């Protein structure tokens, strides 16, 4: 038994029928388009994650600076 109740032979027959219907050139084109779309999605996600990390780091640095300023003011008032 294979994937989801489909045997390996059934998958090979389905693959053969798909290749006969669409042809190898069209399947190759679809594969490359799909690969390019996935690559673009991954680069977009990683760029968003890098931006979020950068914003978090800047916010943390801003919080540290605010805390330092508050401590200095407390020291001056004493």
C-alpha positions as a Markdown table, in Angstrom:
| # | Residue | x | y | z |
|---|---|---|---|---|
| 1 | Unk | 0.0 | 0.0 | 0.0 |
| 2 | Unk | 1.4 | 3.4 | -0.9 |
| 3 | Unk | 0.4 | 7.0 | -0.1 |
| 4 | Unk | -3.2 | 7.3 | 1.0 |
| 5 | Unk | -4.2 | 3.9 | -0.2 |
| 6 | Unk | -2.8 | 4.4 | -3.7 |
| 7 | Unk | -0.1 | 1.9 | -4.7 |
| 8 | Unk | 3.1 | 2.8 | -6.5 |
| 9 | Unk | 1.8 | 1.3 | -9.8 |
| 10 | Unk | -1.3 | 3.4 | -9.7 |
| 11 | Unk | 0.8 | 6.5 | -9.1 |
| 12 | Unk | 3.0 | 5.6 | -12.1 |
| 13 | Unk | 0.0 | 5.1 | -14.3 |
| 14 | Unk | -1.4 | 8.5 | -13.3 |
| 15 | Unk | 1.9 | 10.1 | -14.0 |
| 16 | Unk | 2.1 | 8.5 | -17.4 |
| 17 | Unk | -1.4 | 9.7 | -18.3 |
| 18 | Unk | -0.6 | 13.3 | -17.1 |
| 19 | Unk | 2.6 | 13.2 | -19.2 |
| 20 | Unk | 0.6 | 12.1 | -22.2 |
| 21 | Unk | -2.0 | 14.8 | -21.8 |
| 22 | Unk | 0.2 | 17.8 | -21.1 |
| 23 | Unk | 3.6 | 16.8 | -22.6 |
| 24 | Unk | 6.9 | 17.0 | -20.9 |
| 25 | Unk | 7.7 | 20.6 | -22.1 |
| 26 | Unk | 4.5 | 22.0 | -20.5 |
| 27 | Unk | 5.1 | 20.0 | -17.3 |
| 28 | Unk | 8.7 | 21.3 | -17.2 |
| 29 | Unk | 7.3 | 24.9 | -17.6 |
| 30 | Unk | 4.8 | 24.4 | -14.9 |
| 31 | Unk | 7.5 | 23.0 | -12.6 |
| 32 | Unk | 9.8 | 25.9 | -13.2 |
| 33 | Unk | 7.0 | 28.4 | -12.6 |
| 34 | Unk | 6.0 | 26.7 | -9.4 |
| 35 | Unk | 9.6 | 26.7 | -8.3 |
| 36 | Unk | 10.0 | 30.4 | -9.0 |
| 37 | Unk | 6.8 | 31.2 | -7.1 |
| 38 | Unk | 8.0 | 29.2 | -4.1 |
| 39 | Unk | 11.4 | 30.9 | -4.2 |
| 40 | Unk | 9.7 | 34.3 | -4.3 |
| 41 | Unk | 7.5 | 33.5 | -1.4 |
| 42 | Unk | 10.4 | 32.3 | 0.7 |
| 43 | Unk | 12.5 | 35.4 | 0.0 |
| 44 | Unk | 9.5 | 37.6 | 0.8 |
| 45 | Unk | 8.9 | 35.8 | 4.1 |
| 46 | Unk | 12.5 | 35.9 | 5.1 |
| 47 | Unk | 12.7 | 39.6 | 4.3 |
| 48 | Unk | 9.6 | 40.2 | 6.5 |
| 49 | Unk | 11.2 | 38.2 | 9.3 |
| 50 | Unk | 14.4 | 40.2 | 9.0 |
| 51 | Unk | 12.5 | 43.5 | 9.1 |
| 52 | Unk | 10.5 | 42.4 | 12.2 |
| 53 | Unk | 13.7 | 41.3 | 14.0 |
| 54 | Unk | 15.3 | 44.7 | 13.1 |
| 55 | Unk | 12.3 | 46.6 | 14.4 |
| 56 | Unk | 12.3 | 44.5 | 17.6 |
| 57 | Unk | 16.0 | 45.2 | 18.1 |
| 58 | Unk | 15.4 | 49.0 | 17.6 |
| 59 | Unk | 12.4 | 49.0 | 19.9 |
| 60 | Unk | 14.5 | 47.2 | 22.6 |
| 61 | Unk | 17.3 | 49.7 | 22.1 |
| 62 | Unk | 14.8 | 52.5 | 22.5 |
| 63 | Unk | 13.4 | 51.0 | 25.7 |
| 64 | Unk | 16.9 | 50.7 | 27.1 |
| 65 | Unk | 17.6 | 54.3 | 26.3 |
| 66 | Unk | 14.4 | 55.4 | 27.9 |
| 67 | Unk | 15.2 | 53.4 | 31.1 |
| 68 | Unk | 18.7 | 55.0 | 31.2 |
| 69 | Unk | 17.2 | 58.5 | 30.8 |
| 70 | Unk | 14.7 | 57.8 | 33.6 |
| 71 | Unk | 17.5 | 56.6 | 35.9 |
| 72 | Unk | 19.5 | 59.8 | 35.2 |
| 73 | Unk | 16.5 | 62.0 | 36.0 |
| 74 | Unk | 15.9 | 60.1 | 39.3 |
| 75 | Unk | 19.6 | 60.7 | 40.2 |
| 76 | Unk | 19.3 | 64.4 | 39.5 |
| 77 | Unk | 16.2 | 64.9 | 41.6 |
| 78 | Unk | 17.8 | 63.3 | 44.7 |
